[in-house]
């Protein structure tokens, strides 16, 4: 603030985590290390950029091209062509999304100040590489070449946004006293696994939202608040020695029906179940529940506000991630609820179709996640046709959100393992050519879809 006349939270170094490695650019060119393995240490923040459908081999070829052209070591410039430039380039290639604007705009924000203009000549002469060796270096050396830099990666697990208070200090330039020097900040930008990896909604902020309304729940849901507290404890513990029971599910259902609660508050309570089903112990409880817990809630979706619909749909999406949850969601045995006959499979498919054909773009996005988690299974038979038909209709109606487009194209590609879906796409006149410009990932999926449609429709 004293130097620039404006507050900056940090001078950001970024890297992209994809395929099990963190890739970044510095004075030695493009390098990689284990996630969070640069000299900056643990990142101050991790930003989830979404899912990529770009195959690993294509990404590595693209990375090698960059290493030999625009991201050679001698191309590094601290302000104008740095690690953040590289992260932005890679993020757009893999997902069509950019990195946060507060990172990309930082150099210009500094240069637009009188002090920034004064020190620009000094900054122009600096090259900083946050390498994996664990120390800050000023370097201007020849590139380290060879495929060993960027090969041999495996896919990471999904990541959520986290924040760390620690910010390692960097040595200040000679013209700035150490007491006035800013801290450096490190952000890791995570791309979740590509291709057939499942979609997960691990929105851990739900717990803090519950705690914020806990006092109000003490009076509105006094009979059940103890059970709700236990659900939160179960979700928050990595080594919980006990599991949930049907009584906890009933407590959630009763609490959500309390008139004093707003739609947002009901959504928070249902969100606890959304997180709970990610723990393996929860799914057998739901499977053994004679009142059919979650599935019974799904039968009421059409009469619920959009926010509640999305939360219930995310819960179903998370339930489909594990083998146990998938088998439970696809059970065909019929059961009765309010004098109507249902099956788990029927509730699951109806939820998927309803979300995909919704007029609400956020609901469609969740529906695309359910479709991916269903379609990437190879043993669901006629289900491919029902899900594929809804995907075709959703794509024909026009989709804008990058993540939704990529997921729908990926799910439809897998549904086209069934000849009937390919024929249906031909009969319905599906044209996905217009989605090529959405993102490189979408362009890749469009090409695969067209090849598969041609194969099965000739």
Residue pairs with C-beta under 8 A, 6 or more apart in sequence:
1 7
2 180
3 113
3 115
3 176
3 180
4 110
4 113
4 115
4 116
5 113
5 114
5 115
6 109
6 113
8 106
8 109
8 110
8 182
9 102
9 185
10 44
10 167
10 182
10 183
10 184
10 185
11 106
11 170
11 182
11 183
11 184
11 185
12 84
12 103
12 106
12 184
12 185
12 186
12 187
13 24
13 38
13 40
13 83
13 84
13 130
13 184
13 185
13 186
13 187
14 24
14 83
14 84
14 87
14 99
14 103
14 186
14 187
14 188
14 189
15 22
15 23
15 24
15 38
15 83
15 87
15 188
15 189
16 22
16 23
16 24
16 49
16 86
16 87
16 90
16 91
16 94
16 189
16 190
16 191
17 23
17 35
17 156
17 159
17 188
17 189
17 190
17 191
18 52
18 59
18 90
18 94
18 153
18 156
18 190
18 191
19 56
19 59
19 153
19 154
19 155
19 156
19 194
20 35
20 153
20 154
20 155
20 156
21 32
21 33
21 34
21 35
21 150
21 153
22 32
22 33
22 34
22 35
22 36
22 37
22 38
22 188
23 30
23 31
23 32
23 63
23 86
23 90
23 150
24 30
24 31
24 32
24 33
24 38
24 83
24 86
24 87
24 130
25 31
25 71
25 76
25 82
25 83
25 85
25 86
25 87
26 76
26 82
26 83
26 127
26 128
26 129
26 130
26 131
27 73
27 76
27 127
27 128
27 129
27 137
27 138
27 139
27 140
27 141
28 73
28 129
28 131
28 139
28 141
28 143
28 144
29 67
29 71
29 72
29 73
29 76
29 143
29 144
30 63
30 66
30 67
30 71
30 86
30 149
30 150
31 129
31 131
31 132
31 144
31 149
32 149
32 150
32 153
33 131
33 132
34 132
35 156
35 188
35 190
36 42
36 43
36 188
37 132
38 130
38 131
38 132
38 186
39 130
39 131
39 132
39 133
39 134
39 135
39 136
40 130
40 168
40 184
40 186
41 166
41 168
41 186
42 164
42 166
42 186
43 164
43 186
43 187
43 188
44 163
44 164
44 165
44 166
44 167
44 185
44 186
44 187
45 161
45 162
45 163
45 164
45 185
45 187
45 188
46 159
46 160
46 161
46 162
46 187
46 188
46 189
46 190
47 99
47 100
47 161
47 187
47 188
47 189
47 190
48 158
48 159
48 160
48 161
48 190
48 192
49 91
49 94
49 95
49 97
49 99
49 189
49 190
49 191
50 95
50 97
50 191
50 192
50 402
50 403
50 406
51 95
51 191
51 192
51 193
51 194
51 197
51 199
51 403
51 406
51 407
52 59
52 94
52 95
52 191
52 192
52 194
52 441
53 194
53 195
53 406
53 409
53 410
53 441
53 442
53 444
53 445
54 62
54 93
54 94
54 194
54 440
54 441
54 444
55 194
55 195
55 444
56 153
56 155
56 194
58 444
59 93
59 94
60 150
60 151
62 93
63 90
63 150
64 147
64 150
66 86
66 89
67 143
67 149
67 150
70 81
71 86
71 89
72 143
73 140
73 141
73 142
73 143
75 81
76 82
76 127
76 129
77 124
77 127
78 123
78 124
78 126
78 127
78 128
79 107
79 110
79 111
79 120
79 123
79 124
80 107
82 107
83 130
84 99
84 103
84 104
84 106
87 99
87 103
87 189
88 98
88 99
88 104
91 97
91 98
91 99
91 189
91 191
92 98
92 439
92 440
93 440
94 191
94 440
94 441
95 191
95 402
95 403
95 406
95 439
95 441
96 402
96 406
96 438
96 439
96 440
96 441
96 442
97 402
97 439
98 104
99 189
100 187
103 187
110 116
111 117
111 120
119 173
119 175
119 176
122 173
122 175
126 138
126 173
127 138
127 139
127 140
128 136
128 137
128 138
129 137
129 139
130 136
130 186
131 137
136 170
136 171
155 193
155 194
155 197
156 190
156 192
156 193
157 193
158 192
158 193
158 197
158 200
158 202
159 190
159 192
160 202
160 203
160 204
167 183
167 184
167 185
168 183
168 184
168 186
169 181
169 183
169 184
170 181
170 183
170 184
171 178
172 178
172 180
172 181
195 410
196 376
196 414
198 320
198 321
198 372
198 373
198 376
199 317
199 368
199 369
199 370
199 372
199 373
199 407
200 278
200 317
200 318
200 321
201 274
201 314
201 317
201 318
201 366
201 369
202 275
202 278
202 318
203 271
203 274
203 275
203 314
204 275
206 268
206 271
206 272
206 274
206 275
207 232
207 235
207 236
207 272
207 275
209 268
209 271
210 228
210 232
210 268
210 269
210 271
210 272
211 232
213 265
213 268
214 225
214 229
216 260
216 265
217 225
217 228
217 255
218 225
220 255
220 258
220 260
220 261
221 228
221 254
221 255
221 258
223 254
224 251
224 254
224 255
227 247
227 248
227 251
228 251
228 252
228 255
228 269
228 272
230 244
230 248
231 244
231 248
231 251
231 252
231 272
231 273
231 276
232 272
233 240
234 240
234 242
234 243
234 244
234 276
234 279
235 272
235 275
235 276
235 279
243 279
243 281
243 282
243 285
244 276
244 281
244 282
244 285
245 285
246 285
246 288
246 289
246 290
246 291
246 293
249 273
249 285
249 286
249 289
249 291
249 293
249 294
250 291
252 269
252 270
252 272
252 273
253 293
253 297
255 261
255 269
256 266
256 269
256 270
261 269
263 305
263 307
263 308
264 307
266 308
267 307
267 308
267 310
267 311
270 297
270 308
270 311
270 312
270 315
271 311
271 314
273 294
273 315
274 311
274 314
274 315
274 318
275 318
276 282
277 283
277 286
277 294
277 315
277 318
277 319
277 325
278 318
278 321
280 322
280 324
283 319
283 322
283 324
283 325
283 328
284 324
286 293
286 294
286 319
286 328
287 324
287 328
292 335
292 337
292 342
292 344
294 312
294 315
294 316
294 319
295 335
295 337
295 342
295 344
295 347
296 337
297 312
298 312
298 316
298 347
298 348
298 350
298 351
299 337
299 338
299 340
299 342
299 347
301 308
301 309
301 312
301 313
301 351
301 354
302 354
304 312
306 358
306 360
306 362
306 363
309 354
309 355
309 358
309 363
310 360
310 362
310 363
310 366
312 351
313 351
313 355
313 363
313 366
313 367
313 370
314 366
314 369
316 329
316 348
316 351
316 370
317 366
317 369
317 370
317 373
318 325
319 325
319 326
319 328
319 329
320 326
320 329
320 348
320 370
320 373
320 374
321 373
326 373
326 377
328 344
329 344
329 345
329 348
330 344
330 345
330 348
330 380
330 383
331 343
331 344
331 345
332 343
332 344
332 345
333 343
333 344
334 341
334 342
334 343
335 341
335 342
335 343
336 342
345 383
348 370
348 374
349 383
349 386
349 387
351 367
351 370
352 367
352 370
352 371
352 374
352 387
352 390
353 367
353 386
353 387
353 390
354 367
355 363
355 364
355 366
355 367
355 370
356 364
356 367
356 368
356 371
356 390
356 391
356 393
356 394
356 408
357 364
357 367
357 390
357 393
357 394
357 397
358 364
358 367
361 400
361 401
361 404
364 394
364 399
364 401
364 404
365 401
365 403
365 404
365 407
367 390
367 394
368 394
368 403
368 404
368 407
368 408
368 411
369 407
371 387
371 390
371 391
371 407
371 408
371 411
372 407
372 410
372 411
374 380
374 383
374 387
374 411
375 384
375 387
375 388
375 391
375 410
375 411
375 412
375 414
375 415
376 410
376 411
376 414
378 417
384 414
384 415
384 417
384 418
384 420
384 421
385 415
385 418
385 420
385 421
385 424
387 411
387 415
388 412
388 415
388 416
388 418
388 420
388 421
388 424
388 425
389 421
389 424
391 408
391 411
391 412
391 415
392 412
392 421
392 424
392 425
392 428
392 430
393 428
394 408
395 408
395 409
395 412
395 430
395 432
395 435
396 428
396 429
396 430
399 405
399 408
399 435
402 438
402 439
402 441
402 442
405 435
405 438
405 439
405 442
406 438
406 439
406 441
406 442
406 445
409 432
409 435
409 442
409 445
409 446
409 449
410 445
412 421
412 425
412 449
413 445
413 448
413 449
413 452
415 421
416 422
416 425
416 449
416 452
416 453
416 456
419 456
422 452
422 453
422 455
422 456
422 457
423 456
423 457
425 453
425 457
426 453
426 457
430 453
432 446
432 449
432 450
433 446
433 450
435 442
435 443
435 445
435 446
436 442
436 443
436 446
437 443
